[in-house]
């Protein structure tokens, strides 16, 4: 949305470079590509609604009332020790550099020692291109998706890994 107009990203025929993509107002596309726009909205499940304008509330300058509970400061994040940073594999460092990937995966993982309660499912396992390293694609209960080194999965969520392997077993007759 820009100034109340719906903008659609357009990939022009014959222009394959991502830099050639443009944002066009919907009205500009209705003349020559009405069917494509309608099909796009049908696939989306309808036309997106305009966002409601949010009114900003004024903040009080005075002290908060005594009945209001005081906020407790959040604990500070601690810095990793040299031993912790030295144990990270080069693959993990490469994954951190790749966080701006175009797909929906990231390298986010919970800070807990055991992930069994946080993992929803192990989606798939792939071999990292050009290496023998295996990566697991994990769906978390908080809705995030991550790409994680397989050894870390064996350590942090062994039961979920076992469930993944059991669900992919194929038995032969006879």
OpenMM code with the backbone's topology and positions (N, CA, C; nanometers):
from openmm import Vec3, app, unit

residues = "UNK UNK UNK UNK UNK UNK UNK UNK UNK UNK UNK UNK UNK UNK UNK UNK UNK UNK UNK UNK UNK UNK UNK UNK UNK UNK UNK UNK UNK UNK UNK UNK UNK UNK UNK UNK UNK UNK UNK UNK UNK UNK UNK UNK UNK UNK UNK UNK UNK UNK UNK UNK UNK UNK UNK UNK UNK UNK UNK UNK UNK UNK UNK UNK UNK UNK UNK UNK UNK UNK UNK UNK UNK UNK UNK UNK UNK UNK UNK UNK UNK UNK UNK UNK UNK UNK UNK UNK UNK UNK UNK UNK UNK UNK UNK UNK UNK UNK UNK UNK UNK UNK UNK UNK UNK UNK UNK UNK UNK UNK UNK UNK UNK UNK UNK UNK UNK UNK UNK UNK UNK UNK UNK UNK UNK UNK UNK UNK UNK UNK UNK UNK UNK UNK UNK UNK UNK UNK UNK UNK UNK UNK UNK UNK UNK UNK UNK UNK UNK UNK UNK UNK UNK UNK UNK UNK UNK UNK UNK UNK UNK UNK UNK UNK UNK UNK UNK UNK UNK UNK UNK UNK UNK UNK".split()
positions = [
    Vec3(0.0843, -0.1174, 0.0000),
    Vec3(0.0000, 0.0000, 0.0000),
    Vec3(0.0892, 0.1243, 0.0000),
    Vec3(0.0537, 0.2169, -0.0820),
    Vec3(0.1221, 0.3439, -0.0841),
    Vec3(0.0162, 0.4498, -0.1067),
    Vec3(-0.0001, 0.5376, -0.0103),
    Vec3(-0.1008, 0.6437, -0.0147),
    Vec3(-0.2390, 0.5861, -0.0444),
    Vec3(-0.2699, 0.4706, 0.0149),
    Vec3(-0.4011, 0.4093, -0.0008),
    Vec3(-0.4178, 0.3264, -0.1261),
    Vec3(-0.3208, 0.3266, -0.2175),
    Vec3(-0.3298, 0.2467, -0.3401),
    Vec3(-0.2602, 0.1130, -0.3189),
    Vec3(-0.3211, 0.0064, -0.3696),
    Vec3(-0.2613, -0.1258, -0.3625),
    Vec3(-0.1548, -0.1369, -0.4709),
    Vec3(-0.0322, -0.1716, -0.4296),
    Vec3(0.0780, -0.1898, -0.5242),
    Vec3(0.1035, -0.3384, -0.5420),
    Vec3(0.1228, -0.3812, -0.6651),
    Vec3(0.1521, -0.5204, -0.6965),
    Vec3(0.2904, -0.5295, -0.7595),
    Vec3(0.3680, -0.6299, -0.7162),
    Vec3(0.5008, -0.6493, -0.7729),
    Vec3(0.4861, -0.7212, -0.9067),
    Vec3(0.5484, -0.6657, -1.0107),
    Vec3(0.5324, -0.7176, -1.1463),
    Vec3(0.6668, -0.7658, -1.1994),
    Vec3(0.6659, -0.8887, -1.2539),
    Vec3(0.7814, -0.9419, -1.3254),
    Vec3(0.7467, -0.9301, -1.4731),
    Vec3(0.8185, -0.8496, -1.5445),
    Vec3(0.7881, -0.8219, -1.6848),
    Vec3(0.8408, -0.9336, -1.7730),
    Vec3(0.7629, -0.9692, -1.8740),
    Vec3(0.7992, -1.0752, -1.9665),
    Vec3(0.9248, -1.0351, -2.0430),
    Vec3(1.0237, -1.1259, -2.0452),
    Vec3(1.1486, -1.1003, -2.1156),
    Vec3(1.2546, -1.0335, -2.0287),
    Vec3(1.2195, -0.9970, -1.9054),
    Vec3(1.3142, -0.9349, -1.8127),
    Vec3(1.3281, -1.0272, -1.6926),
    Vec3(1.4369, -1.1065, -1.6895),
    Vec3(1.4533, -1.2080, -1.5866),
    Vec3(1.5331, -1.1609, -1.4660),
    Vec3(1.5983, -1.0475, -1.4746),
    Vec3(1.6780, -0.9961, -1.3641),
    Vec3(1.5850, -0.9473, -1.2525),
    Vec3(1.6075, -0.9906, -1.1269),
    Vec3(1.5227, -0.9441, -1.0166),
    Vec3(1.5222, -0.7915, -1.0011),
    Vec3(1.6257, -0.7252, -1.0498),
    Vec3(1.6302, -0.5791, -1.0416),
    Vec3(1.5261, -0.5153, -1.1335),
    Vec3(1.4752, -0.5919, -1.2303),
    Vec3(1.3761, -0.5394, -1.3237),
    Vec3(1.2331, -0.5477, -1.2708),
    Vec3(1.2125, -0.6103, -1.1542),
    Vec3(1.0788, -0.6163, -1.0951),
    Vec3(1.0355, -0.4750, -1.0567),
    Vec3(0.9071, -0.4447, -1.0769),
    Vec3(0.8566, -0.3119, -1.0412),
    Vec3(0.7310, -0.3255, -0.9571),
    Vec3(0.7007, -0.2215, -0.8802),
    Vec3(0.5758, -0.2122, -0.8057),
    Vec3(0.4831, -0.1210, -0.8842),
    Vec3(0.3674, -0.1726, -0.9194),
    Vec3(0.2727, -0.0973, -1.0008),
    Vec3(0.1401, -0.0850, -0.9273),
    Vec3(0.0747, 0.0320, -0.9367),
    Vec3(-0.0592, 0.0442, -0.8793),
    Vec3(-0.1546, -0.0520, -0.9509),
    Vec3(-0.2492, -0.1044, -0.8760),
    Vec3(-0.3439, -0.2016, -0.9315),
    Vec3(-0.4166, -0.1451, -1.0534),
    Vec3(-0.4506, -0.0175, -1.0499),
    Vec3(-0.5242, 0.0445, -1.1606),
    Vec3(-0.4473, 0.0350, -1.2922),
    Vec3(-0.3140, 0.0466, -1.2863),
    Vec3(-0.2324, 0.0391, -1.4077),
    Vec3(-0.2383, -0.0995, -1.4715),
    Vec3(-0.2619, -0.2025, -1.3911),
    Vec3(-0.2602, -0.3392, -1.4427),
    Vec3(-0.3971, -0.3865, -1.4894),
    Vec3(-0.5037, -0.3200, -1.4470),
    Vec3(-0.6380, -0.3651, -1.4822),
    Vec3(-0.6677, -0.3501, -1.6309),
    Vec3(-0.6003, -0.2576, -1.6978),
    Vec3(-0.6265, -0.2365, -1.8398),
    Vec3(-0.5755, -0.3523, -1.9252),
    Vec3(-0.4501, -0.3950, -1.9049),
    Vec3(-0.3924, -0.4969, -1.9923),
    Vec3(-0.3782, -0.6343, -1.9293),
    Vec3(-0.3939, -0.6442, -1.7977),
    Vec3(-0.3708, -0.7734, -1.7320),
    Vec3(-0.4788, -0.8022, -1.6281),
    Vec3(-0.6019, -0.7662, -1.6581),
    Vec3(-0.7113, -0.7814, -1.5625),
    Vec3(-0.7297, -0.9279, -1.5217),
    Vec3(-0.7226, -1.0204, -1.6176),
    Vec3(-0.7427, -1.1620, -1.5878),
    Vec3(-0.6345, -1.2137, -1.4931),
    Vec3(-0.5105, -1.1714, -1.5147),
    Vec3(-0.3992, -1.2162, -1.4306),
    Vec3(-0.4173, -1.1648, -1.2885),
    Vec3(-0.4574, -1.0385, -1.2733),
    Vec3(-0.4781, -0.9798, -1.1405),
    Vec3(-0.5924, -1.0521, -1.0689),
    Vec3(-0.7026, -1.0788, -1.1405),
    Vec3(-0.8160, -1.1490, -1.0798),
    Vec3(-0.7771, -1.2903, -1.0377),
    Vec3(-0.6992, -1.3590, -1.1201),
    Vec3(-0.6523, -1.4939, -1.0867),
    Vec3(-0.5622, -1.4895, -0.9631),
    Vec3(-0.4763, -1.3882, -0.9550),
    Vec3(-0.3876, -1.3712, -0.8395),
    Vec3(-0.4695, -1.3546, -0.7115),
    Vec3(-0.5721, -1.2698, -0.7138),
    Vec3(-0.6558, -1.2491, -0.5959),
    Vec3(-0.7349, -1.3754, -0.5623),
    Vec3(-0.7758, -1.4518, -0.6642),
    Vec3(-0.8489, -1.5757, -0.6391),
    Vec3(-0.7590, -1.6753, -0.5662),
    Vec3(-0.6324, -1.6848, -0.6093),
    Vec3(-0.5371, -1.7756, -0.5444),
    Vec3(-0.5103, -1.7304, -0.4012),
    Vec3(-0.5021, -1.5994, -0.3797),
    Vec3(-0.4789, -1.5460, -0.2452),
    Vec3(-0.5970, -1.5690, -0.1521),
    Vec3(-0.7147, -1.5886, -0.2087),
    Vec3(-0.8332, -1.6048, -0.1259),
    Vec3(-0.9094, -1.4748, -0.1096),
    Vec3(-0.8905, -1.3823, -0.1988),
    Vec3(-0.9611, -1.2550, -0.1941),
    Vec3(-0.8660, -1.1380, -0.1993),
    Vec3(-0.9239, -1.0234, -0.2243),
    Vec3(-0.8453, -0.9007, -0.2327),
    Vec3(-0.8081, -0.8554, -0.0920),
    Vec3(-0.6822, -0.8152, -0.0686),
    Vec3(-0.6440, -0.7689, 0.0650),
    Vec3(-0.7200, -0.6421, 0.1025),
    Vec3(-0.7525, -0.6321, 0.2321),
    Vec3(-0.8247, -0.5148, 0.2797),
    Vec3(-0.7274, -0.4014, 0.3089),
    Vec3(-0.7786, -0.2796, 0.2989),
    Vec3(-0.6967, -0.1639, 0.3322),
    Vec3(-0.6746, -0.1624, 0.4827),
    Vec3(-0.5522, -0.1313, 0.5270),
    Vec3(-0.5280, -0.1265, 0.6711),
    Vec3(-0.6036, -0.0101, 0.7340),
    Vec3(-0.6545, -0.0330, 0.8547),
    Vec3(-0.7267, 0.0711, 0.9263),
    Vec3(-0.6263, 0.1733, 0.9788),
    Vec3(-0.6550, 0.3026, 0.9616),
    Vec3(-0.5627, 0.4025, 1.0153),
    Vec3(-0.5611, 0.3936, 1.1672),
    Vec3(-0.4416, 0.3922, 1.2213),
    Vec3(-0.4277, 0.3816, 1.3658),
    Vec3(-0.4166, 0.5210, 1.4253),
    Vec3(-0.4951, 0.5438, 1.5282),
    Vec3(-0.4873, 0.6724, 1.5968),
    Vec3(-0.3857, 0.6592, 1.7085),
    Vec3(-0.3028, 0.7580, 1.7197),
    Vec3(-0.2003, 0.7558, 1.8225),
    Vec3(-0.2560, 0.8203, 1.9487),
    Vec3(-0.2339, 0.7541, 2.0605),
    Vec3(-0.2794, 0.8068, 2.1882),
    Vec3(-0.1690, 0.8927, 2.2472),
    Vec3(-0.2110, 0.9952, 2.3175),
    Vec3(-0.1135, 1.0805, 2.3837),
    Vec3(-0.0612, 1.0114, 2.5077),
    Vec3(0.0644, 1.0320, 2.5333),
    Vec3(0.1244, 0.9769, 2.6534),
    Vec3(0.1217, 1.0825, 2.7624),
    Vec3(0.0985, 1.0368, 2.8815),
    Vec3(0.0973, 1.1270, 2.9956),
    Vec3(0.2403, 1.1641, 3.0310),
    Vec3(0.2606, 1.2897, 3.0633),
    Vec3(0.3936, 1.3359, 3.0994),
    Vec3(0.4201, 1.3117, 3.2472),
    Vec3(0.3151, 1.3119, 3.3259),
    Vec3(0.3289, 1.2966, 3.4710),
    Vec3(0.3691, 1.1569, 3.5108),
    Vec3(0.3774, 1.1358, 3.6421),
    Vec3(0.4130, 1.0055, 3.6955),
    Vec3(0.2986, 0.9072, 3.6735),
    Vec3(0.3316, 0.7791, 3.6603),
    Vec3(0.2248, 0.6806, 3.6475),
    Vec3(0.1508, 0.6678, 3.7803),
    Vec3(0.0227, 0.6322, 3.7769),
    Vec3(-0.0499, 0.6176, 3.9021),
    Vec3(0.0120, 0.5073, 3.9871),
    Vec3(0.0001, 0.5212, 4.1200),
    Vec3(0.0644, 0.4260, 4.2102),
    Vec3(0.0039, 0.2870, 4.1996),
    Vec3(-0.1186, 0.2774, 4.1503),
    Vec3(-0.1830, 0.1467, 4.1396),
    Vec3(-0.1280, 0.0651, 4.0229),
    Vec3(-0.0597, 0.1299, 3.9310),
    Vec3(-0.0046, 0.0589, 3.8156),
    Vec3(0.1176, -0.0214, 3.8583),
    Vec3(0.1275, -0.1480, 3.8158),
    Vec3(0.2440, -0.2278, 3.8530),
    Vec3(0.3692, -0.1749, 3.7835),
    Vec3(0.4792, -0.1789, 3.8562),
    Vec3(0.6052, -0.1315, 3.7994),
    Vec3(0.6647, -0.2400, 3.7110),
    Vec3(0.7263, -0.1970, 3.6045),
    Vec3(0.7910, -0.2923, 3.5140),
    Vec3(0.9219, -0.3382, 3.5765),
    Vec3(0.9456, -0.4674, 3.5664),
    Vec3(1.0747, -0.5180, 3.6099),
    Vec3(1.1657, -0.5182, 3.4883),
    Vec3(1.2879, -0.4731, 3.5041),
    Vec3(1.3767, -0.4677, 3.3878),
    Vec3(1.4041, -0.6092, 3.3364),
    Vec3(1.4111, -0.6201, 3.2032),
    Vec3(1.4399, -0.7491, 3.1420),
    Vec3(1.5859, -0.7854, 3.1676),
    Vec3(1.6129, -0.9145, 3.1851),
    Vec3(1.7516, -0.9533, 3.2091),
    Vec3(1.8373, -0.9218, 3.0870),
    Vec3(1.9592, -0.8806, 3.1145),
    Vec3(2.0499, -0.8467, 3.0053),
    Vec3(2.0987, -0.9737, 2.9378),
    Vec3(2.1237, -0.9620, 2.8092),
    Vec3(2.1787, -1.0753, 2.7359),
    Vec3(2.3256, -1.0873, 2.7699),
    Vec3(2.3668, -1.2101, 2.7939),
    Vec3(2.5084, -1.2262, 2.8256),
    Vec3(2.5863, -1.2535, 2.6977),
    Vec3(2.7075, -1.2121, 2.6985),
    Vec3(2.7954, -1.2306, 2.5838),
    Vec3(2.8494, -1.3727, 2.5845),
    Vec3(2.8640, -1.4329, 2.4664),
    Vec3(2.9175, -1.5681, 2.4575),
    Vec3(3.0647, -1.5680, 2.4959),
    Vec3(3.1038, -1.6732, 2.5653),
    Vec3(3.2445, -1.6853, 2.5996),
    Vec3(3.3221, -1.7279, 2.4757),
    Vec3(3.4516, -1.7177, 2.4830),
    Vec3(3.5339, -1.7568, 2.3675),
    Vec3(3.5174, -1.9040, 2.3360),
    Vec3(3.5009, -1.9861, 2.4378),
    Vec3(3.4839, -2.1298, 2.4159),
    Vec3(3.3558, -2.1573, 2.3384),
    Vec3(3.2487, -2.0858, 2.3700),
    Vec3(3.1223, -2.1069, 2.3000),
    Vec3(3.1316, -2.0631, 2.1549),
    Vec3(3.1960, -1.9509, 2.1289),
    Vec3(3.2049, -1.9033, 1.9912),
    Vec3(3.3013, -1.9884, 1.9101),
    Vec3(3.4034, -2.0441, 1.9743),
    Vec3(3.5001, -2.1264, 1.9026),
    Vec3(3.4404, -2.2605, 1.8627),
    Vec3(3.3364, -2.3073, 1.9342),
    Vec3(3.2779, -2.4372, 1.9025),
    Vec3(3.1807, -2.4306, 1.7867),
    Vec3(3.1436, -2.3126, 1.7431),
    Vec3(3.0517, -2.3039, 1.6296),
    Vec3(3.1239, -2.3457, 1.5026),
    Vec3(3.0580, -2.4300, 1.4264),
    Vec3(3.1182, -2.4819, 1.3047),
    Vec3(3.1170, -2.3756, 1.1954),
    Vec3(3.2046, -2.3894, 1.0965),
    Vec3(3.2018, -2.2955, 0.9842),
    Vec3(3.0674, -2.2978, 0.9124),
    Vec3(3.0006, -2.4157, 0.9126),
    Vec3(2.8697, -2.4236, 0.8480),
    Vec3(2.7701, -2.3339, 0.9200),
    Vec3(2.7757, -2.3336, 1.0525),
    Vec3(2.6831, -2.2513, 1.1310),
    Vec3(2.7099, -2.1033, 1.1041),
    Vec3(2.8385, -2.0666, 1.0937),
    Vec3(2.8707, -1.9274, 1.0630),
    Vec3(2.8202, -1.8902, 0.9241),
    Vec3(2.8322, -1.9834, 0.8287),
    Vec3(2.7814, -1.9578, 0.6934),
    Vec3(2.6299, -1.9427, 0.6972),
    Vec3(2.5631, -2.0260, 0.7779),
    Vec3(2.4176, -2.0165, 0.7889),
    Vec3(2.3775, -1.8814, 0.8458),
    Vec3(2.4536, -1.8319, 0.9439),
    Vec3(2.4220, -1.7008, 1.0010),
    Vec3(2.4362, -1.5915, 0.8961),
    Vec3(2.5334, -1.6071, 0.8071),
    Vec3(2.5517, -1.5078, 0.7014),
    Vec3(2.4397, -1.5160, 0.5993),
    Vec3(2.3795, -1.6346, 0.5859),
    Vec3(2.2739, -1.6553, 0.4870),
    Vec3(2.1356, -1.6212, 0.5407),
    Vec3(2.1241, -1.5548, 0.6560),
    Vec3(1.9930, -1.5307, 0.7151),
    Vec3(1.9016, -1.4511, 0.6250),
    Vec3(1.9517, -1.3772, 0.5298),
    Vec3(1.8678, -1.3004, 0.4401),
    Vec3(1.8205, -1.3817, 0.3212),
    Vec3(1.8015, -1.5125, 0.3389),
    Vec3(1.7597, -1.5973, 0.2286),
    Vec3(1.6213, -1.5585, 0.1810),
    Vec3(1.5896, -1.5967, 0.0582),
    Vec3(1.4603, -1.5622, 0.0015),
    Vec3(1.3514, -1.6563, 0.0483),
    Vec3(1.3850, -1.7800, 0.0911),
    Vec3(1.2801, -1.8702, 0.1374),
    Vec3(1.2452, -1.8405, 0.2825),
    Vec3(1.1542, -1.9209, 0.3383),
    Vec3(1.1003, -1.8922, 0.4702),
    Vec3(1.1841, -1.9474, 0.5842),
    Vec3(1.2986, -2.0062, 0.5587),
    Vec3(1.3766, -2.0663, 0.6656),
    Vec3(1.4797, -1.9690, 0.7184),
    Vec3(1.5197, -1.9938, 0.8430),
    Vec3(1.6237, -1.9126, 0.9045),
    Vec3(1.7113, -2.0054, 0.9862),
    Vec3(1.8021, -1.9495, 1.0641),
    Vec3(1.8868, -2.0296, 1.1508),
    Vec3(1.8470, -2.0118, 1.2962),
    Vec3(1.7278, -1.9571, 1.3218),
    Vec3(1.6815, -1.9366, 1.4581),
    Vec3(1.6649, -2.0706, 1.5288),
    Vec3(1.7129, -2.0780, 1.6528),
    Vec3(1.6909, -2.1949, 1.7377),
    Vec3(1.6667, -2.1462, 1.8797),
    Vec3(1.5907, -2.2223, 1.9604),
    Vec3(1.5694, -2.1813, 2.0989),
    Vec3(1.6978, -2.1941, 2.1794),
    Vec3(1.7048, -2.1218, 2.2890),
    Vec3(1.8264, -2.1232, 2.3697),
    Vec3(1.8295, -2.2385, 2.4694),
    Vec3(1.7217, -2.3146, 2.4813),
    Vec3(1.7157, -2.4228, 2.5793),
    Vec3(1.8017, -2.5416, 2.5369),
    Vec3(1.8335, -2.6266, 2.6350),
    Vec3(1.9154, -2.7449, 2.6084),
    Vec3(1.8361, -2.8532, 2.5360),
    Vec3(1.7064, -2.8636, 2.5670),
    Vec3(1.6212, -2.9665, 2.5091),
    Vec3(1.5120, -2.8994, 2.4274),
    Vec3(1.5001, -2.9365, 2.3012),
    Vec3(1.4035, -2.8732, 2.2109),
    Vec3(1.2769, -2.9551, 2.1923),
    Vec3(1.2653, -3.0710, 2.2559),
    Vec3(1.1526, -3.1614, 2.2307),
    Vec3(1.0174, -3.0919, 2.2421),
    Vec3(1.0007, -3.0032, 2.3399),
    Vec3(0.8716, -2.9364, 2.3605),
    Vec3(0.8506, -2.8204, 2.2644),
    Vec3(0.9577, -2.7707, 2.2002),
    Vec3(0.9462, -2.6558, 2.1108),
    Vec3(0.9357, -2.6943, 1.9636),
    Vec3(0.9823, -2.8149, 1.9284),
    Vec3(0.9783, -2.8598, 1.7887),
    Vec3(0.8388, -2.9114, 1.7577),
    Vec3(0.7814, -2.8627, 1.6492),
    Vec3(0.6540, -2.9167, 1.6021),
    Vec3(0.6825, -3.0418, 1.5193),
    Vec3(0.7577, -3.0259, 1.4103),
    Vec3(0.7953, -3.1415, 1.3282),
    Vec3(0.9312, -3.1184, 1.2636),
    Vec3(0.9971, -3.2286, 1.2317),
    Vec3(1.1148, -3.2247, 1.1451),
    Vec3(1.0590, -3.2452, 1.0055),
    Vec3(1.0663, -3.1421, 0.9222),
    Vec3(1.0037, -3.1455, 0.7895),
    Vec3(1.0789, -3.2348, 0.6917),
    Vec3(1.2086, -3.2117, 0.6787),
    Vec3(1.2888, -3.2894, 0.5842),
    Vec3(1.4355, -3.2770, 0.6217),
    Vec3(1.5169, -3.3603, 0.5603),
    Vec3(1.6618, -3.3562, 0.5807),
    Vec3(1.7258, -3.3505, 0.4429),
    Vec3(1.8231, -3.2597, 0.4268),
    Vec3(1.8928, -3.2467, 0.2986),
    Vec3(2.0434, -3.2525, 0.3207),
    Vec3(2.1150, -3.2813, 0.2139),
    Vec3(2.2613, -3.2739, 0.2173),
    Vec3(2.2996, -3.1347, 0.1701),
    Vec3(2.3868, -3.0684, 0.2460),
    Vec3(2.4303, -2.9341, 0.2088),
    Vec3(2.5079, -2.9436, 0.0777),
    Vec3(2.4721, -2.8616, -0.0214),
    Vec3(2.5380, -2.8697, -0.1522),
    Vec3(2.6901, -2.8563, -0.1420),
    Vec3(2.7598, -2.9475, -0.2073),
    Vec3(2.9057, -2.9421, -0.2124),
    Vec3(2.9754, -3.0018, -0.0918),
    Vec3(2.9000, -3.0516, 0.0071),
    Vec3(2.9614, -3.1103, 0.1268),
    Vec3(2.8884, -3.2391, 0.1619),
    Vec3(2.9352, -3.3031, 0.2689),
    Vec3(2.8656, -3.4224, 0.3174),
    Vec3(2.7804, -3.3895, 0.4398),
    Vec3(2.7682, -3.2612, 0.4739),
    Vec3(2.6905, -3.2198, 0.5909),
    Vec3(2.5412, -3.2330, 0.5650),
    Vec3(2.4686, -3.2795, 0.6666),
    Vec3(2.3237, -3.2909, 0.6575),
    Vec3(2.2587, -3.1782, 0.7367),
    Vec3(2.1497, -3.1243, 0.6817),
    Vec3(2.0745, -3.0177, 0.7469),
    Vec3(1.9299, -3.0621, 0.7617),
    Vec3(1.8702, -3.0326, 0.8773),
    Vec3(1.7292, -3.0637, 0.9009),
    Vec3(1.6493, -2.9347, 0.8937),
    Vec3(1.5341, -2.9411, 0.8272),
    Vec3(1.4408, -2.8290, 0.8240),
    Vec3(1.3365, -2.8564, 0.9314),
    Vec3(1.3280, -2.7660, 1.0293),
    Vec3(1.2422, -2.7864, 1.1459),
    Vec3(1.1324, -2.6816, 1.1492),
    Vec3(1.0090, -2.7262, 1.1783),
    Vec3(0.8974, -2.6350, 1.2048),
    Vec3(0.8798, -2.6288, 1.3558),
    Vec3(0.8780, -2.5067, 1.4084),
    Vec3(0.8666, -2.4865, 1.5524),
    Vec3(0.7217, -2.4587, 1.5897),
    Vec3(0.6882, -2.4831, 1.7144),
    Vec3(0.5521, -2.4594, 1.7625),
    Vec3(0.5174, -2.3113, 1.7638),
    Vec3(0.6185, -2.2229, 1.7628),
    Vec3(0.5923, -2.0785, 1.7586),
    Vec3(0.5717, -2.0281, 1.6158),
    Vec3(0.5710, -2.1201, 1.5177),
    Vec3(0.5442, -2.0828, 1.3793),
    Vec3(0.6681, -2.0581, 1.2956),
    Vec3(0.7845, -2.0505, 1.3563),
    Vec3(0.9072, -2.0266, 1.2802),
    Vec3(0.9533, -2.1558, 1.2145),
    Vec3(1.0382, -2.1405, 1.1136),
    Vec3(1.1001, -2.2543, 1.0457),
    Vec3(1.2497, -2.2292, 1.0419),
    Vec3(1.3276, -2.3344, 1.0663),
    Vec3(1.4728, -2.3198, 1.0712),
    Vec3(1.5419, -2.4314, 0.9958),
    Vec3(1.6654, -2.3998, 0.9566),
    Vec3(1.7550, -2.4967, 0.8944),
    Vec3(1.8670, -2.5189, 0.9953),
    Vec3(1.8815, -2.6445, 1.0446),
    Vec3(1.9721, -2.6726, 1.1559),
    Vec3(2.0620, -2.7908, 1.1207),
    Vec3(2.1878, -2.7849, 1.1657),
    Vec3(2.2817, -2.8940, 1.1467),
    Vec3(2.2252, -3.0204, 1.2117),
    Vec3(2.2367, -3.1339, 1.1448),
    Vec3(2.1753, -3.2589, 1.1905),
    Vec3(2.2313, -3.3050, 1.3246),
    Vec3(2.3605, -3.2818, 1.3481),
    Vec3(2.4208, -3.3233, 1.4753),
    Vec3(2.3566, -3.2498, 1.5927),
    Vec3(2.3248, -3.1227, 1.5735),
    Vec3(2.2595, -3.0458, 1.6783),
    Vec3(2.1194, -3.1022, 1.7050),
    Vec3(2.0506, -3.1446, 1.5998),
    Vec3(1.9169, -3.2041, 1.6162),
    Vec3(1.9250, -3.3345, 1.6943),
    Vec3(2.0254, -3.4173, 1.6647),
    Vec3(2.0412, -3.5426, 1.7385),
    Vec3(2.0614, -3.5152, 1.8874),
    Vec3(2.1316, -3.4083, 1.9184),
    Vec3(2.1606, -3.3737, 2.0572),
    Vec3(2.0413, -3.3075, 2.1267),
    Vec3(1.9730, -3.2153, 2.0587),
    Vec3(1.8699, -3.1325, 2.1221),
    Vec3(1.7286, -3.1900, 2.1126),
    Vec3(1.6989, -3.2687, 2.0085),
    Vec3(1.5629, -3.3238, 1.9935),
    Vec3(1.5680, -3.4647, 1.9350),
    Vec3(1.6283, -3.5597, 2.0076),
    Vec3(1.6452, -3.6946, 1.9531),
    Vec3(1.5132, -3.7676, 1.9265),
    Vec3(1.4123, -3.7462, 2.0108),
    Vec3(1.2844, -3.8157, 1.9897),
    Vec3(1.2159, -3.7667, 1.8626),
    Vec3(1.2236, -3.6374, 1.8350),
    Vec3(1.1635, -3.5834, 1.7123),
    Vec3(1.2360, -3.6378, 1.5894),
    Vec3(1.3678, -3.6548, 1.5995),
    Vec3(1.4434, -3.7118, 1.4879),
    Vec3(1.4028, -3.8575, 1.4662),
    Vec3(1.3850, -3.9318, 1.5761),
    Vec3(1.3428, -4.0708, 1.5654),
    Vec3(1.2040, -4.0800, 1.5023),
    Vec3(1.1138, -3.9907, 1.5420),
    Vec3(0.9798, -3.9882, 1.4824),
    Vec3(0.9878, -3.9601, 1.3327),
    Vec3(1.0775, -3.8691, 1.2924),
    Vec3(1.0948, -3.8394, 1.1500),
    Vec3(1.1394, -3.9650, 1.0749),
    Vec3(1.2427, -4.0323, 1.1275),
    Vec3(1.2936, -4.1513, 1.0601),
    Vec3(1.1886, -4.2625, 1.0574),
    Vec3(1.1154, -4.2813, 1.1679),
    Vec3(1.0116, -4.3849, 1.1710),
    Vec3(0.9022, -4.3574, 1.0681),
    Vec3(0.8673, -4.2310, 1.0499),
    Vec3(0.7611, -4.1979, 0.9549),
    Vec3(0.8060, -4.2167, 0.8096),
    Vec3(0.9364, -4.2274, 0.7866),
    Vec3(0.9875, -4.2445, 0.6505),
    Vec3(1.0372, -4.3867, 0.6228),
    Vec3(1.0094, -4.4805, 0.7146),
    Vec3(1.0478, -4.6197, 0.6918),
    Vec3(0.9612, -4.6803, 0.5821),
    Vec3(1.0222, -4.7647, 0.5010),
    Vec3(0.9492, -4.8374, 0.3974),
    Vec3(0.9781, -4.9860, 0.4188),
    Vec3(0.8719, -5.0645, 0.4357),
    Vec3(0.8875, -5.2074, 0.4586),
    Vec3(0.8583, -5.2843, 0.3302),
    Vec3(0.9357, -5.3893, 0.3077),
    Vec3(0.9152, -5.4747, 0.1912),
    Vec3(0.8318, -5.5956, 0.2322),
    Vec3(0.7452, -5.6403, 0.1421),
    Vec3(0.6636, -5.7592, 0.1665),
    Vec3(0.7494, -5.8839, 0.1516),
    Vec3(0.7197, -5.9874, 0.2346),
    Vec3(0.7829, -6.1180, 0.2179),
    Vec3(0.9027, -6.1307, 0.2962),
] * unit.nanometer
topology = app.Topology()
chain = topology.addChain("A")
for resn in residues:
    res = topology.addResidue(resn, chain)
    for name in ("N", "CA", "C"):
        topology.addAtom(name, app.Element.getBySymbol(name[0]), res)
